[in-house]
């Protein structure tokens, strides 16, 4: 996991130095999760690799900056817990340490689609239509599960699509970061702040998020597809 995404435009983002980490390397959360390293950051918070001493496995820990503009982390935990799909990240539990909520998730090993595309384009290698379908079709299938659960992701973009290289070739696609996912039944009670990534946002998302439905994510995925095919 290289990027949190879900960036609120108005949110302030602290510097990346060691002193500005939410959790320090070696810190033990709830006596179980030992922080190993910082994996990524975003406007909403940071993601760490941690060792689960109870089950002897590596996990990802997501923690949010104490920012009133940020949606509660528990919203994302509930969203992820509502569905299961190979293209979505598994959530283990939600905890609290030093008054800070944190989300324990499946540790994903791979690169973001942003990084993968940048590497390809820097070596003058274009994506073929079949490659684009191979990468994005699983993302579309995962999003369809999200939509059937009554949610809209709201921040589908290359940074939030992770690729895990398979031993036999090809990639396993994962959709990340449900930090600003919108529950369709509660659209009128959601914040009116400008959230998302403008380059991939649908017109109705930009104009009025209370009118959003699953088609906003389809638009965003289409923008990703266009980006991959055209560079």
TORKOL-873540 format. One record per residue: residue number from 0; residue in one letter; x, y, z of N, C-alpha, C, O, CB in turn. Coordinates in steps of 0.1 Angstrom, whole numbers, m for minus. Glycine has a CB too. Example, Ala and Ser with C-alpha at 12.3 -4.5 7.8 and 13.67 -1.06 7.14 Angstrom:
   num   residu      nx      ny      nz     cax     cay     caz      cx      cy      cz      ox      oy      oz     cbx     cby     cbz
     0        A     132     m57      78     123     m45      78     132     m33      78     142     m33      85     113     m45      90
     1        S     128     m22      71     137     m11      71     129       0      79     134      11      80     141      m6      57
***
This chain:
   num   residu      nx      ny      nz     cax     cay     caz      cx      cy      cz      ox      oy      oz     cbx     cby     cbz
     0        X       8     m12       0       0       0       0       9      12       0      16      15      10     m10       0      12
     1        X       9      20     m11      18      31     m12      12      45     m10      18      55      m8      25      31     m26
     2        X      m2      45     m11      m8      58     m10     m21      56      m4     m29      47      m7      m9      65     m24
     3        X     m25      66       5     m38      64      12     m49      69       3     m60      64       4     m38      72      24
     4        X     m47      79      m6     m58      84     m13     m68      91      m4     m64      96       7     m65      74     m22
     5        X     m80      92      m9     m91      98      m1     m87     112       4     m90     116      15     m94      90      11
     6        X     m80     120      m5     m75     132       0     m85     143       0     m91     146     m10     m63     136      m9
     7        X     m87     150      11     m96     161      12     m88     173       8     m77     176      14    m102     163      26
     8        X     m93     181      m1     m85     192      m7     m81     202       4     m71     208       4     m93     199     m18
     9        X     m90     204      13     m88     214      24     m80     209      35     m76     217      44    m101     219      29
    10        X     m77     196      36     m70     191      47     m55     195      47     m49     194      36     m72     176      48
    11        X     m50     198      58     m35     201      59     m28     188      61     m33     179      68     m32     211      71
    12        X     m16     187      55      m8     174      55       5     177      62      13     184      56      m6     169      41
    13        X       7     172      74      20     174      80      32     169      72      30     160      64      20     168      94
    14        X      44     174      75      56     169      68      58     154      71      51     148      80      68     176      73
    15        X      67     148      63      68     133      63      79     129      73      81     117      73      72     129      49
    16        X      85     137      80      96     134      89      92     124     100      81     123     103     102     146      95
    17        X     103     118     106     100     108     116      92     114     128      84     108     134     114     103     122
    18        X      95     127     131      89     133     142      74     136     140      67     138     149      95     146     146
    19        X      69     134     127      56     137     124      48     124     121      37     124     116      55     146     112
    20        X      54     113     125      46     100     123      36      99     134      38     102     146      56      88     123
    21        X      24      94     130      14      91     140      18      81     151      17      83     163       1      87     133
    22        X      24      70     146      30      60     155      45      58     152      49      59     140      22      46     153
    23        X      53      56     162      67      55     160      71      40     157      64      31     161      75      60     173
    24        X      82      39     150      87      25     147      90      18     161      96      24     170     100      26     139
    25        X      85       6     162      87      m1     175      76       0     185      75      m7     194     100       3     181
    26        X      67      10     182      56      12     192      46       0     191      44      m5     180      48      25     188
    27        X      41      m4     203      33     m15     204      18     m11     207      16      m4     217      37     m25     215
    28        X       9     m14     197      m5     m10     198     m13     m21     205     m13     m32     201     m10      m7     185
    29        X     m19     m17     216     m28     m26     224     m20     m39     228     m27     m50     229     m40     m30     216
    30        X      m7     m38     229       1     m50     233       2     m61     222       6     m72     225      m5     m56     245
    31        X      m3     m58     210      m4     m68     199       4     m64     187      11     m72     181     m18     m71     196
    32        X       2     m52     182       6     m48     169      19     m39     170      18     m28     175      m5     m40     161
    33        X      30     m45     166      43     m37     167      46     m30     154      46     m37     143      55     m47     170
    34        X      47     m17     154      49      m9     142      63     m12     137      73     m11     144      47       6     145
    35        X      64     m16     124      76     m19     118      82      m8     109      93      m5     109      75     m32     109
    36        X      73      m3     100      78       8      91      66      15      86      54      10      86      86       2      80
    37        X      68      27      81      58      36      75      57      32      60      67      32      53      61      51      76
    38        X      45      29      55      43      25      41      39      36      32      43      37      21      33      13      41
    39        X      31      45      38      26      56      29      18      66      37      15      64      49      17      50      18
    40        X      15      77      31       8      87      38      m2      94      28       0      92      16      18      98      44
    41        X     m11     102      33     m20     110      25     m26     121      34     m22     123      45     m32     101      20
    42        X     m35     129      28     m40     140      35     m48     136      47     m50     144      56     m49     148      25
    43        X     m53     123      47     m61     118      58     m53     112      69     m58     111      81     m71     109      53
    44        X     m41     106      66     m34      99      77     m22      92      71     m16      96      61     m43      89      84
    45        X     m19      80      78      m7      73      74     m10      58      75     m19      54      82       5      76      83
    46        X      m3      50      67      m4      35      68      10      29      71      20      33      66      m9      30      54
    47        X      10      20      81      22      14      86      21      m1      83      10      m7      83      24      17     101
    48        X      33      m7      82      34     m22      83      36     m25      98      44     m18     105      46     m28      74
    49        X      29     m35     103      31     m39     117      31     m55     118      26     m62     109      19     m34     125
    50        X      37     m59     129      37     m74     131      26     m77     142      26     m71     153      51     m78     136
    51        X      18     m86     138       7     m91     148      13    m102     156      15    m113     151      m6     m95     140
    52        X      17     m99     169      23    m108     177      13    m119     182      18    m130     186      29    m102     189
    53        X       0    m117     181      m9    m127     186     m11    m138     175     m11    m150     179     m23    m120     188
    54        X     m11    m134     163     m13    m144     152      m1    m146     143      m1    m153     133     m25    m140     143
    55        X      10    m139     147      23    m141     140      22    m138     125      25    m147     117      29    m155     143
    56        X      18    m126     122      16    m123     108      19    m108     106      18    m100     116       2    m127     102
    57        X      21    m104      94      23     m90      91       9     m84      86       1     m90      79      33     m87      79
    58        X       6     m72      91      m6     m65      88      m3     m51      84       8     m46      86     m16     m66     100
    59        X     m13     m44      79     m12     m30      76     m21     m23      86     m32     m27      89     m17     m27      62
    60        X     m16     m12      92     m22      m4     102     m25      10      96     m15      17      91     m14      m2     115
    61        X     m37      14      95     m41      28      90     m45      36     102     m54      32     109     m51      27      79
    62        X     m39      48     103     m43      57     114     m46      71     108     m39      75      98     m32      58     125
    63        X     m55      78     113     m59      91     108     m53     103     116     m52     102     128     m74      93     107
    64        X     m49     113     108     m45     126     115     m57     131     124     m69     129     119     m41     136     105
    65        X     m55     137     135     m66     143     143     m70     156     135     m66     167     138     m61     147     157
    66        X     m79     154     126     m83     166     117     m99     165     116    m104     155     112     m77     165     103
    67        X    m106     176     121    m120     176     120    m126     175     106    m138     172     104    m125     189     126
    68        X    m118     178      96    m122     176      82    m122     162      77    m128     159      67    m114     185      73
    69        X    m115     153      84    m114     139      80    m126     131      85    m130     132      97    m101     133      85
    70        X    m132     122      76    m142     113      81    m137     104      91    m125     100      91    m148     106      69
    71        X    m145     100     101    m140      90     111    m135      77     105    m141      72      95    m151      87     121
    72        X    m124      72     110    m118      60     105    m128      48     106    m128      39      98    m105      57     112
    73        X    m136      49     116    m146      38     118    m156      37     107    m161      26     104    m154      40     131
    74        X    m158      48      99    m167      47      87    m161      38      77    m167      30      71    m169      61      82
    75        X    m147      40      75    m141      31      65    m141      17      70    m142       7      62    m126      36      63
    76        X    m139      15      83    m139       1      89    m152      m6      86    m152     m18      82    m136       1     104
    77        X    m163       1      88    m176      m4      86    m178      m7      71    m184     m18      67    m187       5      91
    78        X    m173       2      62    m175       0      48    m168     m13      43    m173     m21      36    m170      12      40
    79        X    m155     m15      48    m147     m26      44    m153     m39      49    m152     m50      43    m133     m24      48
    80        X    m158     m38      61    m164     m50      68    m177     m55      62    m181     m66      64    m166     m48      83
    81        X    m183     m46      53    m196     m49      48    m195     m59      36    m206     m64      32    m203     m37      44
    82        X    m184     m61      30    m183     m70      19    m169     m77      18    m160     m73      24    m185     m61       6
    83        X    m169     m87      10    m157     m95       7    m156     m98      m8    m166    m101     m14    m157    m108      15
    84        X    m144     m95     m13    m142     m98     m27    m126     m99     m29    m119     m91     m22    m148     m87     m36
    85        X    m121    m107     m38    m107    m108     m40    m100     m95     m45     m88     m93     m43    m104    m118     m51
    86        X    m108     m86     m50    m102     m73     m55    m103     m62     m44     m99     m51     m46    m109     m68     m67
    87        X    m108     m66     m32    m109     m56     m21    m100     m60     m10     m97     m72      m8    m124     m55     m17
    88        X     m96     m51      m2     m87     m54       9     m95     m59      22    m105     m53      25     m79     m41      13
    89        X     m90     m69      28     m97     m75      40     m94     m66      52     m83     m61      54     m93     m89      42
    90        X    m104     m64      60    m102     m57      73    m103     m67      85    m112     m75      85    m113     m45      74
    91        X     m93     m65      94     m93     m74     105    m100     m69     118    m109     m75     123     m79     m77     109
    92        X     m97     m57     121    m103     m51     133    m101     m36     134     m93     m31     126     m98     m58     146
    93        X    m108     m29     143    m106     m15     146    m102     m14     160    m107     m20     169    m119      m7     143
    94        X     m91      m6     163     m87      m4     176     m84      11     180     m86      20     171     m74     m12     178
    95        X     m79      13     192     m76      27     196     m63      26     205     m62      18     213     m88      33     205
    96        X     m54      35     202     m42      36     209     m38      50     212     m37      58     202     m30      29     201
    97        X     m36      54     224     m33      68     228     m44      78     223     m41      89     219     m19      72     222
    98        X     m56      73     223     m67      81     218     m69      82     203     m77      90     198     m66      95     224
    99        X     m61      75     196     m61      75     181     m67      62     176     m62      51     179     m46      77     176
   100        X     m77      64     168     m83      52     161     m74      46     151     m67      54     144     m97      55     155
   101        X     m73      33     150     m65      27     139     m73      15     133     m80       8     140     m51      23     144
   102        X     m70      12     121     m77       2     114     m66      m9     110     m56      m5     104     m84       7     101
   103        X     m69     m21     114     m60     m32     110     m65     m39      98     m76     m44      98     m58     m42     122
   104        X     m56     m40      88     m61     m45      75     m51     m56      70     m40     m57      75     m62     m34      64
   105        X     m55     m62      59     m46     m72      52     m34     m64      46     m36     m53      41     m54     m79      41
   106        X     m22     m70      48     m10     m64      42      m9     m68      28      m9     m80      24       3     m69      50
   107        X      m9     m58      19      m8     m60       5       6     m57       0      12     m47       3     m19     m51      m3
   108        X      11     m66      m8      25     m64     m14      24     m61     m29      19     m70     m36      34     m76     m11
   109        X      28     m50     m33      27     m47     m47      30     m32     m50      36     m25     m41      13     m50     m52
   110        X      26     m27     m61      28     m13     m65      15      m7     m69       6     m14     m74      39     m12     m76
   111        X      14       6     m68       2      12     m72       1      13     m88      12      11     m94       1      27     m67
   112        X     m10      14     m93     m11      15    m108      m4      28    m112       1      28    m124     m26      16    m112
   113        X      m4      38    m104       4      50    m107      19      47    m110      25      51    m120       3      61     m96
   114        X      24      39    m100      39      36    m101      41      26    m113      51      28    m121      43      29     m89
   115        X      32      17    m115      34       7    m126      33      14    m140      41      12    m149      23      m3    m125
   116        X      23      23    m141      22      31    m154      34      40    m156      39      41    m168       9      39    m154
   117        X      38      46    m146      50      55    m147      62      47    m152      70      52    m160      53      62    m134
   118        X      64      35    m146      76      27    m151      74      23    m165      84      23    m173      77      15    m142
   119        X      62      19    m169      60      15    m183      62      27    m193      69      25    m203      46      10    m185
   120        X      57      38    m189      57      50    m199      72      55    m199      76      60    m210      48      61    m194
   121        X      79      55    m188      93      59    m188     102      51    m197     112      56    m202      98      59    m174
   122        X      98      39    m200     105      30    m209      98      29    m223     101      20    m230     107      16    m203
   123        X      89      38    m225      82      39    m238      74      27    m241      72      23    m253      92      42    m249
   124        X      69      20    m231      60       9    m233      45      13    m230      42      17    m219      64      m3    m223
   125        X      37      12    m241      23      15    m240      16       3    m235      20      m9    m236      18      20    m253
   126        X       4       6    m229      m5      m5    m225     m14      m9    m237     m19      m1    m244     m14      m1    m213
   127        X     m15     m22    m239     m24     m27    m249     m38     m27    m243     m40     m28    m231     m20     m41    m255
   128        X     m48     m27    m252     m62     m28    m247     m64     m40    m238     m71     m40    m228     m72     m28    m258
   129        X     m58     m51    m242     m60     m64    m235     m54     m63    m221     m59     m68    m211     m54     m76    m242
   130        X     m43     m56    m220     m36     m54    m207     m45     m45    m198     m46     m48    m186     m22     m48    m208
   131        X     m51     m35    m203     m59     m26    m196     m71     m33    m190     m75     m31    m179     m64     m14    m204
   132        X     m77     m42    m199     m89     m50    m194     m85     m59    m183     m92     m61    m173     m95     m57    m206
   133        X     m73     m66    m185     m68     m75    m175     m67     m68    m161     m69     m74    m151     m55     m81    m179
   134        X     m62     m56    m161     m60     m49    m149     m72     m43    m143     m75     m44    m131     m49     m38    m151
   135        X     m81     m37    m151     m92     m29    m146    m105     m37    m145    m114     m33    m137     m95     m18    m155
   136        X    m106     m48    m152    m119     m56    m150    m120     m61    m136    m132     m60    m131    m118     m68    m160
   137        X    m110     m67    m129    m112     m70    m115    m116     m59    m106    m123     m60     m97     m99     m77    m110
   138        X    m110     m47    m109    m114     m35    m101    m129     m32    m103    m135     m28     m94    m105     m23    m106
   139        X    m133     m33    m116    m148     m31    m118    m156     m41    m111    m167     m37    m106    m151     m31    m134
   140        X    m152     m53    m111    m160     m64    m104    m160     m61     m89    m171     m63     m82    m154     m78    m106
   141        X    m149     m57     m83    m149     m53     m69    m158     m41     m66    m165     m42     m56    m134     m50     m64
   142        X    m157     m31     m74    m166     m20     m72    m181     m23     m73    m189     m17     m67    m162      m9     m82
   143        X    m184     m33     m82    m198     m37     m83    m203     m43     m70    m215     m41     m67    m200     m47     m95
   144        X    m194     m50     m63    m198     m55     m50    m200     m44     m40    m210     m44     m32    m187     m65     m44
   145        X    m192     m34     m40    m193     m22     m32    m206     m15     m35    m213     m11     m26    m181     m12     m34
   146        X    m210     m14     m48    m222      m7     m51    m234     m14     m47    m244      m8     m43    m222      m4     m67
   147        X    m234     m27     m48    m245     m35     m44    m247     m34     m28    m258     m36     m23    m243     m50     m47
   148        X    m236     m31     m21    m237     m29      m7    m242     m15      m3    m244     m12       8    m224     m32       0
   149        X    m245      m7     m14    m251       6     m11    m241      17      m9    m244      27      m2    m260       6       0
   150        X    m228      15     m14    m218      25     m12    m212      30     m25    m213      23     m35    m207      19      m3
   151        X    m206      42     m24    m199      48     m36    m185      51     m30    m183      57     m20    m206      61     m41
   152        X    m175      46     m38    m161      48     m33    m157      62     m33    m151      67     m23    m151      40     m42
   153        X    m160      70     m43    m157      84     m45    m143      88     m47    m140     100     m49    m162      91     m32
   154        X    m133      79     m48    m120      83     m51    m112      72     m59    m101      68     m55    m112      86     m38
   155        X    m119      67     m69    m113      57     m78    m102      64     m87    m106      74     m94    m123      50     m87
   156        X     m90      60     m85     m79      66     m93     m67      57     m93     m67      47     m85     m75      80     m87
   157        X     m57      59    m101     m45      50    m102     m38      48     m88     m33      37     m85     m35      55    m112
   158        X     m38      58     m80     m31      57     m67     m39      47     m58     m32      41     m49     m30      70     m60
   159        X     m52      45     m60     m60      36     m52     m62      23     m58     m71      16     m54     m73      43     m48
   160        X     m54      19     m68     m55       6     m74     m41       0     m73     m31       5     m78     m59       7     m89
   161        X     m41     m11     m65     m28     m18     m62     m27     m30     m71     m36     m38     m73     m27     m21     m48
   162        X     m15     m33     m76     m12     m45     m84      m2     m54     m77       9     m50     m73      m6     m40     m98
   163        X      m6     m66     m75       3     m76     m69       7     m86     m80      m1     m92     m87      m5     m84     m58
   164        X      20     m87     m82      25     m95     m93      23    m110     m90      26    m114     m79      40     m92     m96
   165        X      18    m117     m99      15    m131     m97      27    m140    m102      33    m136    m112       2    m135    m105
   166        X      30    m151     m96      41    m160    m100      40    m164    m114      50    m166    m121      42    m172     m91
   167        X      28    m167    m119      26    m172    m132      25    m161    m143      23    m164    m155      13    m180    m133
   168        X      27    m148    m138      25    m137    m147      13    m130    m145       3    m135    m140      27    m142    m162
   169        X      12    m117    m149       1    m109    m147       0    m103    m133      10    m104    m126     m12    m117    m150
   170        X     m11     m97    m130     m13     m90    m117     m26     m93    m111     m36     m96    m118     m11     m75    m119
   171        X     m26     m93     m98     m39     m93     m90     m42     m79     m86     m34     m72     m79     m37    m103     m77
   172        X     m53     m74     m91     m57     m60     m88     m65     m59     m76     m74     m67     m73     m66     m55    m100
   173        X     m62     m49     m68     m69     m45     m56     m74     m31     m56     m66     m22     m61     m61     m48     m43
   174        X     m86     m28     m51     m91     m14     m50     m89     m11     m35     m93     m18     m26    m106     m13     m54
   175        X     m82       1     m33     m78       5     m19     m86      17     m15     m93      24     m23     m63       8     m18
   176        X     m85      20      m2     m89      33       4    m104      36       3    m108      42      m7     m81      44      m2
   177        X    m111      33      13    m126      36      14    m128      47      24    m138      48      30    m134      24      17
   178        X    m118      56      26    m119      66      36    m129      76      34    m134      82      44    m105      73      37
   179        X    m133      79      21    m144      88      19    m156      82      12    m163      89       5    m138     100      10
   180        X    m157      69      13    m168      62       7    m181      68      13    m182      72      24    m168      47      10
   181        X    m191      68       4    m204      75       7    m215      64       8    m216      56      m2    m208      85      m3
   182        X    m222      64      19    m233      55      20    m246      61      13    m250      72      18    m236      51      35
   183        X    m251      55       3    m262      61      m5    m274      65       4    m281      75       1    m266      52     m16
   184        X    m277      57      14    m289      59      22    m287      72      31    m297      77      36    m292      47      31
   185        X    m274      76      32    m272      87      41    m265      99      34    m258     107      40    m263      83      53
   186        X    m268     100      21    m262     111      13    m265     125      19    m256     134      19    m267     110      m1
   187        X    m277     127      23    m281     140      28    m275     144      41    m274     156      44    m296     141      29
   188        X    m270     134      48    m263     137      61    m248     138      60    m241     141      70    m267     127      72
   189        X    m243     136      48    m228     136      47    m223     150      46    m230     160      44    m224     129      34
   190        X    m210     151      48    m203     164      48    m205     170      34    m206     163      24    m189     163      52
   191        X    m204     183      33    m205     190      20    m191     195      15    m190     202       6    m214     202      21
   192        X    m180     190      22    m167     194      19    m163     188       5    m169     178       1    m157     189      29
   193        X    m154     194      m1    m149     190     m15    m139     179     m12    m127     182      m8    m143     202     m23
   194        X    m142     166     m15    m133     155     m13    m132     147     m26    m142     146     m34    m138     146      m2
   195        X    m121     141     m28    m119     133     m40    m107     139     m48     m99     148     m43    m131     134     m49
   196        X    m105     134     m60     m93     138     m68     m99     144     m81    m104     136     m89     m84     126     m71
   197        X     m98     157     m83    m105     164     m94    m103     157    m108    m112     157    m116    m101     178     m95
   198        X     m91     152    m111     m88     147    m124     m97     135    m128     m99     133    m139     m74     143    m125
   199        X    m102     128    m118    m110     116    m120    m124     117    m115    m132     107    m116    m103     104    m113
   200        X    m128     129    m111    m142     131    m106    m152     133    m117    m149     140    m126    m142     142     m96
   201        X    m164     127    m115    m175     129    m124    m180     143    m122    m179     149    m112    m186     119    m122
   202        X    m187     149    m132    m193     162    m131    m202     163    m119    m202     174    m112    m200     166    m144
   203        X    m211     153    m117    m220     154    m106    m213     154     m92    m218     159     m82    m231     143    m106
   204        X    m202     147     m92    m194     147     m79    m189     161     m76    m189     166     m65    m182     137     m80
   205        X    m184     168     m87    m179     181     m85    m190     191     m81    m188     200     m72    m172     186     m98
   206        X    m201     190     m87    m212     199     m85    m220     197     m72    m223     207     m65    m221     199     m97
   207        X    m224     185     m69    m233     182     m58    m232     168     m54    m238     159     m61    m247     186     m62
   208        X    m225     165     m43    m223     151     m40    m236     144     m35    m236     132     m34    m213     150     m30
   209        X    m246     152     m31    m259     145     m27    m266     138     m38    m275     130     m36    m268     155     m20
   210        X    m262     141     m51    m268     134     m62    m260     122     m67    m263     116     m77    m269     144     m74
   211        X    m249     119     m60    m240     108     m64    m247      94     m63    m255      92     m54    m228     108     m55
   212        X    m244      86     m72    m247      71     m71    m235      64     m77    m224      70     m79    m260      68     m77
   213        X    m237      51     m79    m226      43     m83    m220      47     m97    m208      44    m100    m230      28     m85
   214        X    m227      54    m105    m222      59    m118    m210      68    m116    m202      69    m126    m233      66    m126
   215        X    m209      75    m105    m197      83    m103    m184      75    m103    m174      79    m109    m198      91     m90
   216        X    m185      63     m97    m173      54     m97    m170      49    m111    m159      47    m115    m175      43     m87
   217        X    m181      46    m118    m179      41    m132    m172      51    m140    m163      48    m148    m193      37    m138
   218        X    m176      64    m139    m170      75    m146    m155      76    m142    m146      77    m151    m177      88    m142
   219        X    m152      75    m129    m138      76    m125    m130      64    m131    m118      66    m135    m137      76    m110
   220        X    m135      52    m131    m128      41    m136    m126      43    m151    m116      39    m156    m136      28    m133
   221        X    m136      49    m158    m134      52    m172    m123      62    m174    m116      61    m184    m147      57    m178
   222        X    m122      71    m165    m111      81    m166     m97      74    m165     m87      78    m171    m112      92    m156
   223        X     m97      64    m155     m84      57    m154     m81      49    m166     m70      48    m171     m85      47    m141
   224        X     m91      43    m172     m89      35    m184     m84      44    m196     m75      41    m203    m103      28    m189
   225        X     m90      56    m197     m86      65    m207     m71      69    m205     m63      70    m214     m95      78    m207
   226        X     m68      72    m192     m54      76    m189     m44      65    m193     m34      68    m198     m53      79    m173
   227        X     m48      52    m190     m39      41    m193     m37      39    m208     m26      36    m212     m44      28    m187
   228        X     m47      41    m216     m46      39    m230     m40      50    m237     m33      48    m248     m60      37    m236
   229        X     m41      63    m232     m35      74    m239     m22      79    m233     m15      87    m239     m45      85    m239
   230        X     m20      76    m220      m8      82    m213     m10      96    m210      m1     102    m204       4      80    m222
***
